[in-house]
Amino acid sequence: MDLALRILHHTREGVDNVPASTLTKVRTKVERSKEHLGFRRVISIFEESNLFDEDPSFYSRLVELSTLRNRVHISNRKKMEPLNEGVLFRSGAKVEAEKLCEELVRKCAKDFSRGRYFTFVEPLHFPWDAHCD
């Protein structure tokens, strides 16, 4: 969501590693969707322009994570299994979600930097990195 809003509002400075033509297309779609800009819509916009320069399975994984997130945080109107949300992230779903989040954070930090002048935030360390030392 943050990246979509940066693209929308940073019209002069742009966003690192995103061609101006792509920024314009994404900006237009984000602007049109601004009132209903949720995680799923942002994924769709980014997939349409292949903003992350990834194959379609990457975006499918993001959609799946969005579905799981909504399942836990919003509701389960569609009666998605398991009905007990407490067991939803006990299986491989938890590990897959962690892997995808790490992949996404690392990609955004590398490809869409806020610039060398934004040094007030320390680098993000994942908890599982500490176990590798």
Steps between C-alpha positions, in 0.01 A plus 500: 500500500783738591664450160172569320455825695862602434443450130180704519637793698870521405441652161824703480758268651354178361581159644837333446515233230153569361487646149298820462251330266432228760466761776240683293297183437516389863427851626188522281368164625574580864330839465189337349491242782594738781163476677513119501873436501550177689781247504337290227455798267859613551621149411287508185636840395859392560445173314350677197818707468729224636644759735710241685636350176385155613315212340123470558545244779651773721180703475290187553689440824424859606129444426504181708664684789236771465227236519650349815543843655138592429389161628659569838445874535168566330261207485438152371174552313602243239555232770861446393666204669620468765210664681717545808725789402736413785637212295518687170866602529626188678577315179712589201285811450691677777839419352386594149361831630830575676702414189283716278508794741877477523532479122273801457673713765847423362388573143339832599803605706735420212295613198286782638731680739384823655844639421826553680362794701247284683727346760284538810369144480730213589519204262233241568626178655283194478474293820611183323825669388615505863491120507759480223784657699 
